[in-house]
Amino acid sequence: MGEILRAKRMENVHSDIRGPLFMEALKLQEQGANVLKLNTGNPAAFGFGLPKSIEDALANHIDKGVGYCDFKGMPAARTAICEYEKSKGIKGITPDDVFIGNGVSEVVSFALFPLLNDGDEVLVPSPSYSLWGNSVYLAGGKPVFYKCDEKADWNPDIKDIRSKITPKTKAMVIINPNNPTGMLYSEDVLKELVKVAREEKLLLFVDEIYDRLVMDGLKHVSLASLADDIPVITLNGLSKSHCLCGYRCGWMVISGPKHLTEDYKQGIIQLTSMRLCANALAQLVIPAALEDMETPASMIRPGGRIYEQRQAAVSELRKIDGISFVENNSAFYVFPKLDVKKFNITNDKKFAHDLLHAENILVVPGSGFDWDEPDHFRIVMLPEAEVLRDAVKRIGRFLDGYKQK
């Protein structure tokens, strides 16, 4: 029997958030090192507890989560999701347009696999959460990365998007607020993106998982609320806003002209029915969570943990010679830029490796977010403010005199 090899479809798949550097960090921990892992947006790992609304919902209904449920999701959960998305201005949707999955990570596959034939292209932002590009590859498609412009507060470069549309382009992904930049797109920017999709007849996938974690008095606008004449797939979940990463609770909502998406929808039904149903226990908490807007609001206002942790991180980043950044206004990420000439950096993974071994701090390099220059890295701002302040100081200490070899 010959060696069993990976399929060719895996060649371009990468997971740097929990990739080789993460495995190296685990080895250091096994050897006794105290590694601060700023690689994953996992609130529970940093002391964000279970919201009371979620605890009560489970305690009162736990017996209802024992068996398989509807393959689309529990009716009460889908109704709550539908009402939430309607409250954000999305028109013409019903609970029948909602599909619940085991986190947005699973839902992305439901969105892409029924759409793409081999070689079909999907426009994906750069930088972006690598789940999207990876999932396009696994579905047989080709991700084509469009630039988000750091000089324009990380907004999508519309000219670059238009230049990359070909006869093979089927869809465009928009992540708003963006991961890893932590930046919110304005309504004007969203309207420009809708205009492109309308003119080029593209399906829009809009990842809005951070929509309830917007700071500084800004307001999130759901893109689908601006585009009831074109098909839009809106994705969201509870992992970040209600600190429920482990519950694996995400959803997608299909909006726009139903006659354009009916056959595609049948493909989604084929996939979701095949896997029977999503985690029923997680679905039990969706109605209560979507009534509980105080939990996310309490974290992002002045005095709240996410707000104060951002303040601590950016105040220390400003002191580091050789780093520049756009201060995030959403989520709990910042995406600093390194002066590659000053530090002689040609490989961002080597930078992250050197930082890990020098300071026991784990970050994800920009290449892990499909950014094609070796000059960025992402910081997860979830540790307590003083822990985070100390960590950024240590990054500055590491960079003082650093020259990549």
C-alpha positions, 0 to 999 in steps of 0.5 A: 500500500502506498502513502496516503496523500492529501487531496490536491484541493488542500494545497492552498488551504491554510489556518494560521490562527491555529496553524504551525505557530500555534502548535509551537506555542503549545509545545512551549507551554508544555515545557513550562512557558507562560504563553499569552495567546493573542491569536484567537478571538475567543472571549471565554478564554479571557474571562468573559463569562456566560451571560445571564440571559443565556444561562436562564434560557438553557436552564428553562428549556434544556430538555428541548435540545435532546433530539434532532430538530428541523434541519434549517433550525428550530422554528423559534430560533429562526423566527427570532433571527428573522425578526432581528434581521428585519429590525435592521432593515432587511425586507421581504424575509421570512423564517423560511429564509433562515438557515442555522448552522454550527457557527458561521464557519459551517454556514459559510460552506452551506453558502458556497458549496451549492453555488460554485463550479470548478474554477468559478471566482469569488471576490474576497477582501484582503486582508480577511478572515481566512475561512472565506478564501479557504472555503472557496478553495474547498468548494472548487472555486478560486478566491480573487483577493481585492484590496482594502486600503489602509490609507482609507481606513481599510475601506474596500478599494472599489477600483481594485474590485472592478478591475478583478471582475471576470466572466468567471466571477460569481460572487463577492464577500464583504466582512463588515466590520472587518476581521482582522482590521476591526473597521466598520464600513459606512453606509456610503461605502456599502452603497458603492459595493451594492452598485458594483454587485448590481451592475455586475450581477454578483451574489453578495455574501455579507459576514456581519458577525461583529455587527453588535460590537461597534464602538465610538457612537457609530452604527452598523448598517446591514448591507442587505437593507440597502439592496432588496433588489439583488440577492444577498446572503447575510451571515451572523451568529452569537460567538462574539457578541455574547461570548459563545464561541464554543456553542457554535451558533451561526446563521445565514439569511437569504434576501432579495428577489426569491425567483433568483435564488430558489434553485440555489436555495434548494442546494442549501437544503440538500446540504443542511438536510444531509447533516440533519441539524445544527447543535440544538442546545445552542439554538435554544438560546438564540431568542433570549440572546437576540433580546439581550442587547445589553450584554454586547453594549456593556462591553463596548461603551466606555468602562466596558472591557472591550472598549477599555482593552482597546484603549490600553492596546492602542495607547501603548502601540502609539509609543512603539517606534516602527509601528503604525496602525489605524485604530479600530472602531469595532470588534476586538482586533487591531492590525498594526503595520511594521516598518519593514525597512527599519526591522529588515522584515521580509517574512512576517511568519519569521517575525511572529516566530521570533516574537513568540520565542523572545516574549512568549506572545503569540500573534498571527502574521498578516499573511494568515489573513491573505495579506500579500505583504510581510508588514502586518500582524493582528493583535486580539484585544481580549485580555484584561487591560493591564495584561494587554498593556504589558503585552504591547510594551513587551512587543515594543521591547522586542522590536527595539533593536530587532533586525530580522535575519 
